[in-house]
Amino acid sequence: MKKLFLLAIVVMICGFCGCAKNSNSEKTIEPFRIYIEDNQFMVDGKRIWINGVNTPWYKWDEFGSVSNWNQYDEIWWDEEFEILKEAGINAVRIWISCKNDANYNPPIEITDDGLITGIRDKFWEDLDKFFATAAKRKMYIMATLTSFDHFVNQEPWQKMIKSKENVQSFAQHYTVPFVNRYKDNPYLWSIDLCNEIDWLVERDDVGIPNPSWAQIQYFIAYNAAAIHDNSNILVTVGFASSKYNGADSQRATDNLLRFQYNDPNAYLDFWSPHYYGWVGQWYGVPFYLTPDGNLIGSKPRGPYSGGWQLDPSKPALIGECAAVGTSADELRYVASSLQPPDGNTIITDYEYALKNGWQGVMAWTSNGIDAAGDINDLRPATEYMAQKYKELIFPLGDN
């Protein structure tokens, strides 16, 4: 009886302090941190839906830059987060390192043989300011550590991913210091290890021969384990090609990652596939399909019904999509029974994604870095979602 009484007190204390348990790791989750429960994102015991956007960079490779043209601008980011929060946005995906170009004093120090040896101090100084701003604005950050761009015509990076020793040096000198420096900031909610890493096997300018899937999987697995070993930060990888997300050719399942690096913490927490119009004819338009389940329809043209073929064991959000919304032409790849009755818009893209079981959408981009749109195109959707589903977008009422 005494033991039961003590147990009850412990439970009550955990409830009052806002503690939660991560269903994957059973670690104690601090307040304000996003975690996963029942294949949904949660914060402080309440569901949160990612009403998000990509602001991948203001200036290319700005963190750690000593060049006059692209130094980190703290004021710009503070004002941008304020604009986004007013538009109902609760999360931003940003590229922490865009290319680390060897042509100018790159902050990630890498030898000609692909060994990562350290990080320049200014990189951390800029990021300290950035994450302080994110916390001040209560903006959740998906931090993309690298991109396929690092490997394009850069032989040291190609050698990095092809060597287990070099991959371990990447984790030792970049991933783990990054995690340990910012893991106590709950607004760093997730890490995307590499933007569209599948281009490493699809392009002919990322090494001859191209990195193998086994080498890519080792990179993902080793770094995912390092993050999970040191923190409660969630881990993902955003693939460009739907064929590498689908159940038939999924390249980042737990079993595949652990086959390359045998560690229980070598896993991704959620899927974050990217979608653009060219994909629709082959795999359907994800907003109007469920994340899991098989496509039903004739390839290569729809109309499709069913799901987007993702492994249902993990939650899924759409990590990139055009901020201008899907085109009317794309909707012909979706069965008429699944289409919005009055046509598709960026608003229906976001709302149907929620209704179909996606755990969030992060459109590309807020600051209009290309023709895919900007905050003016996106705002109708994010404001609509924040108003209609406020308890999901801002469950703690802190917008």
Contacts in CASP RR format, 6 or more apart in sequence:
PFRMAT RR
TARGET T0000
AUTHOR 0000-0000-0000
METHOD contacts of the structure
MODEL  1
MKKLFLLAIVVMICGFCGCAKNSNSEKTIEPFRIYIEDNQFMVDGKRIWI
NGVNTPWYKWDEFGSVSNWNQYDEIWWDEEFEILKEAGINAVRIWISCKN
DANYNPPIEITDDGLITGIRDKFWEDLDKFFATAAKRKMYIMATLTSFDH
FVNQEPWQKMIKSKENVQSFAQHYTVPFVNRYKDNPYLWSIDLCNEIDWL
VERDDVGIPNPSWAQIQYFIAYNAAAIHDNSNILVTVGFASSKYNGADSQ
RATDNLLRFQYNDPNAYLDFWSPHYYGWVGQWYGVPFYLTPDGNLIGSKP
RGPYSGGWQLDPSKPALIGECAAVGTSADELRYVASSLQPPDGNTIITDY
EYALKNGWQGVMAWTSNGIDAAGDINDLRPATEYMAQKYKELIFPLGDN
17 31 0 8 1.000
18 31 0 8 1.000
18 44 0 8 1.000
18 45 0 8 1.000
19 28 0 8 1.000
19 29 0 8 1.000
19 30 0 8 1.000
19 31 0 8 1.000
20 28 0 8 1.000
20 29 0 8 1.000
20 35 0 8 1.000
20 37 0 8 1.000
20 42 0 8 1.000
20 44 0 8 1.000
20 45 0 8 1.000
21 27 0 8 1.000
21 28 0 8 1.000
21 29 0 8 1.000
21 35 0 8 1.000
22 29 0 8 1.000
22 35 0 8 1.000
22 36 0 8 1.000
22 232 0 8 1.000
23 35 0 8 1.000
23 36 0 8 1.000
23 37 0 8 1.000
23 38 0 8 1.000
24 36 0 8 1.000
24 267 0 8 1.000
24 269 0 8 1.000
25 228 0 8 1.000
25 232 0 8 1.000
25 265 0 8 1.000
27 232 0 8 1.000
29 35 0 8 1.000
29 232 0 8 1.000
30 184 0 8 1.000
30 186 0 8 1.000
30 232 0 8 1.000
31 44 0 8 1.000
31 186 0 8 1.000
32 43 0 8 1.000
32 44 0 8 1.000
32 186 0 8 1.000
32 187 0 8 1.000
32 396 0 8 1.000
33 43 0 8 1.000
33 186 0 8 1.000
33 189 0 8 1.000
33 232 0 8 1.000
34 41 0 8 1.000
34 42 0 8 1.000
34 43 0 8 1.000
34 48 0 8 1.000
34 140 0 8 1.000
34 186 0 8 1.000
34 189 0 8 1.000
34 190 0 8 1.000
34 234 0 8 1.000
35 41 0 8 1.000
35 42 0 8 1.000
35 43 0 8 1.000
35 232 0 8 1.000
35 234 0 8 1.000
36 42 0 8 1.000
36 234 0 8 1.000
36 269 0 8 1.000
36 270 0 8 1.000
36 315 0 8 1.000
37 45 0 8 1.000
39 312 0 8 1.000
39 313 0 8 1.000
39 314 0 8 1.000
39 315 0 8 1.000
39 359 0 8 1.000
40 47 0 8 1.000
40 315 0 8 1.000
40 359 0 8 1.000
41 47 0 8 1.000
41 48 0 8 1.000
41 49 0 8 1.000
41 50 0 8 1.000
41 270 0 8 1.000
41 315 0 8 1.000
41 359 0 8 1.000
41 360 0 8 1.000
42 48 0 8 1.000
43 395 0 8 1.000
43 396 0 8 1.000
44 395 0 8 1.000
44 396 0 8 1.000
46 391 0 8 1.000
46 395 0 8 1.000
46 396 0 8 1.000
47 392 0 8 1.000
47 395 0 8 1.000
48 90 0 8 1.000
48 392 0 8 1.000
48 393 0 8 1.000
48 395 0 8 1.000
49 354 0 8 1.000
49 359 0 8 1.000
49 360 0 8 1.000
49 385 0 8 1.000
49 389 0 8 1.000
49 392 0 8 1.000
49 393 0 8 1.000
50 90 0 8 1.000
50 91 0 8 1.000
50 140 0 8 1.000
50 317 0 8 1.000
50 359 0 8 1.000
50 360 0 8 1.000
50 361 0 8 1.000
50 362 0 8 1.000
51 88 0 8 1.000
51 89 0 8 1.000
51 90 0 8 1.000
51 91 0 8 1.000
51 350 0 8 1.000
51 360 0 8 1.000
51 361 0 8 1.000
51 382 0 8 1.000
51 385 0 8 1.000
51 386 0 8 1.000
51 389 0 8 1.000
51 393 0 8 1.000
52 89 0 8 1.000
52 90 0 8 1.000
52 91 0 8 1.000
52 92 0 8 1.000
52 93 0 8 1.000
52 360 0 8 1.000
52 361 0 8 1.000
52 362 0 8 1.000
52 363 0 8 1.000
52 382 0 8 1.000
53 84 0 8 1.000
53 89 0 8 1.000
53 91 0 8 1.000
53 92 0 8 1.000
53 93 0 8 1.000
53 323 0 8 1.000
53 362 0 8 1.000
53 363 0 8 1.000
53 364 0 8 1.000
53 365 0 8 1.000
53 366 0 8 1.000
53 375 0 8 1.000
53 378 0 8 1.000
53 382 0 8 1.000
54 92 0 8 1.000
54 93 0 8 1.000
54 94 0 8 1.000
54 319 0 8 1.000
54 320 0 8 1.000
54 362 0 8 1.000
54 363 0 8 1.000
54 364 0 8 1.000
54 365 0 8 1.000
54 366 0 8 1.000
55 80 0 8 1.000
55 84 0 8 1.000
55 92 0 8 1.000
55 93 0 8 1.000
55 94 0 8 1.000
55 365 0 8 1.000
55 366 0 8 1.000
55 367 0 8 1.000
56 93 0 8 1.000
56 94 0 8 1.000
56 95 0 8 1.000
56 98 0 8 1.000
56 144 0 8 1.000
56 364 0 8 1.000
56 365 0 8 1.000
56 369 0 8 1.000
57 94 0 8 1.000
57 95 0 8 1.000
57 98 0 8 1.000
57 369 0 8 1.000
58 73 0 8 1.000
58 76 0 8 1.000
58 77 0 8 1.000
58 80 0 8 1.000
58 367 0 8 1.000
59 65 0 8 1.000
59 69 0 8 1.000
59 70 0 8 1.000
59 71 0 8 1.000
59 72 0 8 1.000
59 73 0 8 1.000
60 70 0 8 1.000
60 98 0 8 1.000
60 99 0 8 1.000
61 70 0 8 1.000
61 97 0 8 1.000
61 98 0 8 1.000
61 99 0 8 1.000
61 100 0 8 1.000
61 101 0 8 1.000
61 106 0 8 1.000
62 70 0 8 1.000
62 71 0 8 1.000
62 72 0 8 1.000
62 73 0 8 1.000
62 126 0 8 1.000
63 72 0 8 1.000
63 96 0 8 1.000
63 97 0 8 1.000
63 107 0 8 1.000
63 123 0 8 1.000
63 126 0 8 1.000
63 127 0 8 1.000
63 130 0 8 1.000
64 71 0 8 1.000
64 72 0 8 1.000
64 107 0 8 1.000
64 120 0 8 1.000
64 122 0 8 1.000
64 123 0 8 1.000
64 125 0 8 1.000
64 126 0 8 1.000
65 71 0 8 1.000
65 72 0 8 1.000
65 104 0 8 1.000
65 107 0 8 1.000
65 122 0 8 1.000
65 126 0 8 1.000
66 105 0 8 1.000
66 122 0 8 1.000
67 104 0 8 1.000
67 105 0 8 1.000
72 126 0 8 1.000
72 129 0 8 1.000
72 130 0 8 1.000
74 129 0 8 1.000
74 130 0 8 1.000
74 133 0 8 1.000
77 130 0 8 1.000
77 133 0 8 1.000
78 133 0 8 1.000
78 136 0 8 1.000
78 137 0 8 1.000
80 366 0 8 1.000
80 367 0 8 1.000
81 92 0 8 1.000
81 133 0 8 1.000
81 134 0 8 1.000
81 137 0 8 1.000
81 139 0 8 1.000
82 137 0 8 1.000
83 366 0 8 1.000
83 375 0 8 1.000
84 92 0 8 1.000
84 139 0 8 1.000
84 366 0 8 1.000
84 375 0 8 1.000
85 137 0 8 1.000
85 138 0 8 1.000
85 139 0 8 1.000
85 399 0 8 1.000
87 375 0 8 1.000
87 378 0 8 1.000
87 379 0 8 1.000
87 382 0 8 1.000
87 383 0 8 1.000
87 386 0 8 1.000
88 382 0 8 1.000
88 383 0 8 1.000
88 385 0 8 1.000
88 386 0 8 1.000
88 393 0 8 1.000
88 394 0 8 1.000
88 399 0 8 1.000
89 139 0 8 1.000
89 366 0 8 1.000
89 382 0 8 1.000
89 386 0 8 1.000
90 139 0 8 1.000
90 140 0 8 1.000
90 386 0 8 1.000
90 393 0 8 1.000
90 394 0 8 1.000
90 399 0 8 1.000
91 139 0 8 1.000
91 140 0 8 1.000
91 141 0 8 1.000
91 142 0 8 1.000
91 189 0 8 1.000
91 362 0 8 1.000
92 134 0 8 1.000
92 139 0 8 1.000
92 140 0 8 1.000
92 141 0 8 1.000
92 142 0 8 1.000
92 362 0 8 1.000
92 366 0 8 1.000
93 141 0 8 1.000
93 142 0 8 1.000
93 144 0 8 1.000
93 192 0 8 1.000
93 319 0 8 1.000
93 320 0 8 1.000
93 362 0 8 1.000
94 141 0 8 1.000
94 142 0 8 1.000
94 143 0 8 1.000
94 144 0 8 1.000
95 144 0 8 1.000
95 147 0 8 1.000
95 195 0 8 1.000
96 127 0 8 1.000
96 143 0 8 1.000
96 144 0 8 1.000
96 145 0 8 1.000
96 146 0 8 1.000
96 178 0 8 1.000
97 107 0 8 1.000
97 108 0 8 1.000
97 145 0 8 1.000
97 146 0 8 1.000
97 147 0 8 1.000
97 150 0 8 1.000
98 147 0 8 1.000
98 149 0 8 1.000
99 147 0 8 1.000
99 149 0 8 1.000
99 150 0 8 1.000
99 152 0 8 1.000
99 154 0 8 1.000
100 106 0 8 1.000
100 107 0 8 1.000
100 108 0 8 1.000
100 110 0 8 1.000
100 146 0 8 1.000
100 150 0 8 1.000
100 157 0 8 1.000
101 154 0 8 1.000
102 110 0 8 1.000
102 154 0 8 1.000
102 156 0 8 1.000
105 120 0 8 1.000
107 119 0 8 1.000
107 120 0 8 1.000
107 122 0 8 1.000
107 123 0 8 1.000
108 116 0 8 1.000
108 118 0 8 1.000
108 119 0 8 1.000
108 123 0 8 1.000
108 174 0 8 1.000
109 116 0 8 1.000
109 117 0 8 1.000
109 118 0 8 1.000
109 119 0 8 1.000
109 120 0 8 1.000
109 173 0 8 1.000
110 116 0 8 1.000
110 117 0 8 1.000
110 156 0 8 1.000
110 157 0 8 1.000
110 160 0 8 1.000
111 117 0 8 1.000
111 156 0 8 1.000
112 155 0 8 1.000
112 156 0 8 1.000
112 159 0 8 1.000
113 156 0 8 1.000
113 159 0 8 1.000
113 166 0 8 1.000
114 156 0 8 1.000
114 157 0 8 1.000
114 159 0 8 1.000
114 160 0 8 1.000
114 163 0 8 1.000
114 166 0 8 1.000
114 169 0 8 1.000
115 160 0 8 1.000
115 165 0 8 1.000
115 166 0 8 1.000
115 169 0 8 1.000
116 160 0 8 1.000
116 166 0 8 1.000
116 169 0 8 1.000
116 170 0 8 1.000
116 172 0 8 1.000
116 173 0 8 1.000
116 174 0 8 1.000
117 169 0 8 1.000
117 173 0 8 1.000
118 173 0 8 1.000
118 174 0 8 1.000
119 173 0 8 1.000
119 174 0 8 1.000
119 177 0 8 1.000
124 177 0 8 1.000
124 181 0 8 1.000
127 178 0 8 1.000
127 181 0 8 1.000
127 182 0 8 1.000
128 181 0 8 1.000
131 141 0 8 1.000
131 182 0 8 1.000
131 185 0 8 1.000
131 187 0 8 1.000
131 188 0 8 1.000
134 140 0 8 1.000
134 141 0 8 1.000
134 185 0 8 1.000
134 187 0 8 1.000
134 188 0 8 1.000
135 185 0 8 1.000
135 187 0 8 1.000
138 187 0 8 1.000
138 398 0 8 1.000
138 399 0 8 1.000
139 187 0 8 1.000
140 187 0 8 1.000
140 189 0 8 1.000
141 187 0 8 1.000
141 188 0 8 1.000
141 189 0 8 1.000
141 190 0 8 1.000
142 189 0 8 1.000
142 190 0 8 1.000
142 191 0 8 1.000
142 192 0 8 1.000
142 236 0 8 1.000
142 272 0 8 1.000
142 362 0 8 1.000
143 178 0 8 1.000
143 188 0 8 1.000
143 190 0 8 1.000
143 191 0 8 1.000
143 192 0 8 1.000
144 191 0 8 1.000
144 192 0 8 1.000
144 193 0 8 1.000
144 194 0 8 1.000
144 195 0 8 1.000
145 174 0 8 1.000
145 175 0 8 1.000
145 178 0 8 1.000
145 191 0 8 1.000
145 192 0 8 1.000
145 193 0 8 1.000
145 194 0 8 1.000
145 223 0 8 1.000
146 193 0 8 1.000
146 194 0 8 1.000
146 195 0 8 1.000
147 194 0 8 1.000
147 195 0 8 1.000
147 196 0 8 1.000
148 194 0 8 1.000
148 195 0 8 1.000
148 196 0 8 1.000
148 197 0 8 1.000
148 198 0 8 1.000
148 199 0 8 1.000
148 200 0 8 1.000
148 203 0 8 1.000
148 206 0 8 1.000
149 195 0 8 1.000
150 157 0 8 1.000
150 194 0 8 1.000
151 157 0 8 1.000
151 158 0 8 1.000
151 161 0 8 1.000
151 200 0 8 1.000
151 206 0 8 1.000
151 207 0 8 1.000
151 211 0 8 1.000
152 203 0 8 1.000
152 205 0 8 1.000
152 206 0 8 1.000
153 205 0 8 1.000
155 207 0 8 1.000
158 206 0 8 1.000
158 207 0 8 1.000
158 211 0 8 1.000
159 166 0 8 1.000
160 166 0 8 1.000
160 167 0 8 1.000
160 169 0 8 1.000
160 170 0 8 1.000
161 167 0 8 1.000
161 200 0 8 1.000
161 211 0 8 1.000
161 215 0 8 1.000
161 216 0 8 1.000
161 219 0 8 1.000
162 211 0 8 1.000
162 215 0 8 1.000
164 218 0 8 1.000
164 222 0 8 1.000
167 218 0 8 1.000
167 219 0 8 1.000
167 222 0 8 1.000
167 223 0 8 1.000
168 222 0 8 1.000
170 219 0 8 1.000
170 223 0 8 1.000
171 222 0 8 1.000
171 223 0 8 1.000
171 226 0 8 1.000
175 223 0 8 1.000
175 226 0 8 1.000
175 227 0 8 1.000
176 226 0 8 1.000
176 230 0 8 1.000
179 191 0 8 1.000
179 226 0 8 1.000
179 227 0 8 1.000
179 230 0 8 1.000
179 231 0 8 1.000
179 233 0 8 1.000
180 230 0 8 1.000
180 231 0 8 1.000
182 188 0 8 1.000
183 230 0 8 1.000
183 231 0 8 1.000
183 232 0 8 1.000
183 233 0 8 1.000
188 233 0 8 1.000
189 233 0 8 1.000
189 234 0 8 1.000
190 233 0 8 1.000
190 234 0 8 1.000
190 235 0 8 1.000
190 236 0 8 1.000
190 269 0 8 1.000
190 270 0 8 1.000
191 227 0 8 1.000
191 233 0 8 1.000
191 234 0 8 1.000
191 235 0 8 1.000
191 236 0 8 1.000
192 236 0 8 1.000
192 237 0 8 1.000
192 238 0 8 1.000
192 272 0 8 1.000
193 219 0 8 1.000
193 220 0 8 1.000
193 223 0 8 1.000
193 224 0 8 1.000
193 235 0 8 1.000
193 236 0 8 1.000
193 237 0 8 1.000
194 219 0 8 1.000
194 220 0 8 1.000
194 237 0 8 1.000
194 238 0 8 1.000
195 238 0 8 1.000
196 238 0 8 1.000
196 239 0 8 1.000
196 240 0 8 1.000
196 274 0 8 1.000
197 216 0 8 1.000
197 219 0 8 1.000
197 220 0 8 1.000
197 237 0 8 1.000
197 238 0 8 1.000
197 239 0 8 1.000
198 239 0 8 1.000
198 240 0 8 1.000
198 241 0 8 1.000
198 244 0 8 1.000
198 251 0 8 1.000
199 206 0 8 1.000
199 240 0 8 1.000
200 206 0 8 1.000
200 210 0 8 1.000
200 211 0 8 1.000
200 216 0 8 1.000
201 210 0 8 1.000
201 211 0 8 1.000
201 212 0 8 1.000
201 213 0 8 1.000
201 216 0 8 1.000
202 241 0 8 1.000
203 210 0 8 1.000
204 210 0 8 1.000
213 251 0 8 1.000
214 260 0 8 1.000
216 251 0 8 1.000
217 251 0 8 1.000
217 252 0 8 1.000
217 256 0 8 1.000
217 257 0 8 1.000
217 259 0 8 1.000
217 260 0 8 1.000
218 260 0 8 1.000
218 261 0 8 1.000
220 237 0 8 1.000
220 252 0 8 1.000
220 257 0 8 1.000
220 268 0 8 1.000
221 257 0 8 1.000
221 258 0 8 1.000
221 260 0 8 1.000
221 261 0 8 1.000
221 263 0 8 1.000
221 266 0 8 1.000
222 261 0 8 1.000
222 263 0 8 1.000
222 266 0 8 1.000
223 235 0 8 1.000
224 235 0 8 1.000
224 257 0 8 1.000
224 265 0 8 1.000
224 266 0 8 1.000
224 267 0 8 1.000
224 268 0 8 1.000
225 261 0 8 1.000
225 263 0 8 1.000
225 265 0 8 1.000
225 266 0 8 1.000
227 233 0 8 1.000
227 235 0 8 1.000
228 235 0 8 1.000
228 265 0 8 1.000
228 267 0 8 1.000
229 265 0 8 1.000
234 269 0 8 1.000
234 270 0 8 1.000
235 267 0 8 1.000
235 268 0 8 1.000
235 269 0 8 1.000
236 268 0 8 1.000
236 269 0 8 1.000
236 270 0 8 1.000
236 271 0 8 1.000
236 272 0 8 1.000
237 252 0 8 1.000
237 268 0 8 1.000
237 272 0 8 1.000
238 271 0 8 1.000
238 272 0 8 1.000
238 273 0 8 1.000
238 274 0 8 1.000
238 319 0 8 1.000
238 320 0 8 1.000
239 245 0 8 1.000
239 251 0 8 1.000
239 252 0 8 1.000
239 273 0 8 1.000
239 274 0 8 1.000
240 274 0 8 1.000
241 279 0 8 1.000
242 273 0 8 1.000
242 275 0 8 1.000
242 279 0 8 1.000
242 282 0 8 1.000
242 283 0 8 1.000
242 308 0 8 1.000
242 309 0 8 1.000
243 249 0 8 1.000
243 282 0 8 1.000
243 283 0 8 1.000
244 250 0 8 1.000
244 251 0 8 1.000
244 252 0 8 1.000
245 271 0 8 1.000
245 273 0 8 1.000
245 308 0 8 1.000
245 309 0 8 1.000
245 310 0 8 1.000
246 308 0 8 1.000
246 309 0 8 1.000
246 310 0 8 1.000
246 311 0 8 1.000
247 293 0 8 1.000
247 294 0 8 1.000
247 309 0 8 1.000
247 310 0 8 1.000
247 311 0 8 1.000
248 309 0 8 1.000
250 256 0 8 1.000
250 310 0 8 1.000
250 311 0 8 1.000
252 268 0 8 1.000
253 311 0 8 1.000
254 266 0 8 1.000
254 267 0 8 1.000
254 268 0 8 1.000
257 266 0 8 1.000
257 267 0 8 1.000
257 268 0 8 1.000
258 264 0 8 1.000
258 266 0 8 1.000
258 267 0 8 1.000
260 266 0 8 1.000
268 314 0 8 1.000
269 314 0 8 1.000
270 314 0 8 1.000
270 315 0 8 1.000
270 316 0 8 1.000
270 317 0 8 1.000
270 359 0 8 1.000
271 291 0 8 1.000
271 310 0 8 1.000
271 311 0 8 1.000
271 314 0 8 1.000
271 315 0 8 1.000
271 316 0 8 1.000
271 317 0 8 1.000
272 316 0 8 1.000
272 317 0 8 1.000
272 318 0 8 1.000
272 319 0 8 1.000
272 362 0 8 1.000
273 286 0 8 1.000
273 308 0 8 1.000
273 310 0 8 1.000
273 316 0 8 1.000
273 318 0 8 1.000
273 319 0 8 1.000
274 318 0 8 1.000
274 319 0 8 1.000
274 320 0 8 1.000
274 321 0 8 1.000
275 285 0 8 1.000
275 286 0 8 1.000
275 318 0 8 1.000
275 320 0 8 1.000
275 321 0 8 1.000
276 320 0 8 1.000
276 321 0 8 1.000
276 322 0 8 1.000
276 372 0 8 1.000
277 285 0 8 1.000
277 322 0 8 1.000
277 326 0 8 1.000
277 327 0 8 1.000
277 330 0 8 1.000
280 330 0 8 1.000
280 333 0 8 1.000
281 300 0 8 1.000
281 301 0 8 1.000
281 302 0 8 1.000
281 333 0 8 1.000
282 299 0 8 1.000
282 300 0 8 1.000
283 295 0 8 1.000
283 304 0 8 1.000
283 308 0 8 1.000
283 309 0 8 1.000
284 295 0 8 1.000
284 302 0 8 1.000
284 304 0 8 1.000
284 308 0 8 1.000
284 333 0 8 1.000
284 334 0 8 1.000
285 326 0 8 1.000
285 330 0 8 1.000
285 331 0 8 1.000
285 333 0 8 1.000
285 334 0 8 1.000
286 308 0 8 1.000
286 318 0 8 1.000
286 353 0 8 1.000
286 358 0 8 1.000
287 318 0 8 1.000
287 321 0 8 1.000
287 326 0 8 1.000
287 344 0 8 1.000
287 348 0 8 1.000
287 349 0 8 1.000
287 350 0 8 1.000
287 352 0 8 1.000
287 353 0 8 1.000
287 356 0 8 1.000
287 358 0 8 1.000
287 361 0 8 1.000
288 331 0 8 1.000
288 334 0 8 1.000
288 338 0 8 1.000
288 339 0 8 1.000
288 340 0 8 1.000
288 344 0 8 1.000
288 352 0 8 1.000
288 356 0 8 1.000
289 295 0 8 1.000
289 304 0 8 1.000
289 305 0 8 1.000
289 306 0 8 1.000
289 307 0 8 1.000
289 308 0 8 1.000
289 334 0 8 1.000
289 338 0 8 1.000
289 356 0 8 1.000
290 306 0 8 1.000
290 307 0 8 1.000
290 308 0 8 1.000
290 356 0 8 1.000
290 357 0 8 1.000
291 307 0 8 1.000
291 308 0 8 1.000
291 310 0 8 1.000
291 312 0 8 1.000
291 316 0 8 1.000
291 356 0 8 1.000
291 357 0 8 1.000
291 358 0 8 1.000
292 307 0 8 1.000
292 308 0 8 1.000
292 309 0 8 1.000
292 310 0 8 1.000
292 311 0 8 1.000
292 312 0 8 1.000
292 316 0 8 1.000
293 306 0 8 1.000
293 307 0 8 1.000
293 308 0 8 1.000
293 309 0 8 1.000
293 310 0 8 1.000
293 312 0 8 1.000
294 306 0 8 1.000
294 307 0 8 1.000
294 309 0 8 1.000
295 304 0 8 1.000
295 305 0 8 1.000
295 306 0 8 1.000
295 307 0 8 1.000
295 308 0 8 1.000
295 309 0 8 1.000
296 304 0 8 1.000
296 305 0 8 1.000
296 306 0 8 1.000
296 307 0 8 1.000
296 335 0 8 1.000
297 303 0 8 1.000
297 304 0 8 1.000
297 305 0 8 1.000
297 335 0 8 1.000
301 333 0 8 1.000
302 332 0 8 1.000
302 333 0 8 1.000
302 334 0 8 1.000
302 335 0 8 1.000
303 332 0 8 1.000
303 333 0 8 1.000
303 334 0 8 1.000
303 335 0 8 1.000
303 336 0 8 1.000
304 333 0 8 1.000
304 334 0 8 1.000
304 335 0 8 1.000
305 334 0 8 1.000
305 335 0 8 1.000
305 337 0 8 1.000
305 338 0 8 1.000
306 338 0 8 1.000
308 316 0 8 1.000
310 316 0 8 1.000
315 359 0 8 1.000
316 358 0 8 1.000
316 359 0 8 1.000
317 358 0 8 1.000
317 359 0 8 1.000
317 360 0 8 1.000
317 361 0 8 1.000
317 362 0 8 1.000
318 353 0 8 1.000
318 358 0 8 1.000
318 360 0 8 1.000
318 361 0 8 1.000
318 362 0 8 1.000
319 361 0 8 1.000
319 362 0 8 1.000
320 362 0 8 1.000
320 363 0 8 1.000
320 364 0 8 1.000
321 349 0 8 1.000
321 361 0 8 1.000
321 362 0 8 1.000
321 363 0 8 1.000
321 364 0 8 1.000
322 363 0 8 1.000
322 364 0 8 1.000
322 372 0 8 1.000
322 373 0 8 1.000
323 346 0 8 1.000
323 363 0 8 1.000
323 364 0 8 1.000
323 365 0 8 1.000
323 366 0 8 1.000
323 368 0 8 1.000
323 372 0 8 1.000
323 373 0 8 1.000
323 374 0 8 1.000
323 375 0 8 1.000
323 377 0 8 1.000
323 378 0 8 1.000
324 346 0 8 1.000
324 372 0 8 1.000
324 373 0 8 1.000
324 377 0 8 1.000
325 344 0 8 1.000
325 345 0 8 1.000
325 346 0 8 1.000
325 349 0 8 1.000
325 363 0 8 1.000
325 377 0 8 1.000
326 344 0 8 1.000
326 346 0 8 1.000
326 349 0 8 1.000
328 343 0 8 1.000
328 344 0 8 1.000
330 344 0 8 1.000
331 339 0 8 1.000
331 343 0 8 1.000
331 344 0 8 1.000
340 348 0 8 1.000
340 352 0 8 1.000
345 380 0 8 1.000
345 381 0 8 1.000
346 363 0 8 1.000
346 377 0 8 1.000
346 378 0 8 1.000
346 380 0 8 1.000
346 381 0 8 1.000
347 380 0 8 1.000
347 381 0 8 1.000
347 384 0 8 1.000
349 361 0 8 1.000
349 381 0 8 1.000
350 361 0 8 1.000
350 381 0 8 1.000
350 382 0 8 1.000
350 384 0 8 1.000
350 385 0 8 1.000
351 381 0 8 1.000
351 384 0 8 1.000
351 385 0 8 1.000
351 388 0 8 1.000
353 360 0 8 1.000
353 361 0 8 1.000
354 360 0 8 1.000
354 385 0 8 1.000
354 389 0 8 1.000
354 392 0 8 1.000
363 372 0 8 1.000
363 378 0 8 1.000
363 381 0 8 1.000
364 370 0 8 1.000
364 372 0 8 1.000
364 373 0 8 1.000
365 372 0 8 1.000
365 373 0 8 1.000
365 374 0 8 1.000
366 374 0 8 1.000
366 375 0 8 1.000
366 378 0 8 1.000
367 374 0 8 1.000
367 375 0 8 1.000
368 374 0 8 1.000
368 375 0 8 1.000
385 393 0 8 1.000
386 393 0 8 1.000
386 394 0 8 1.000
386 399 0 8 1.000
390 397 0 8 1.000
390 399 0 8 1.000
393 399 0 8 1.000
END
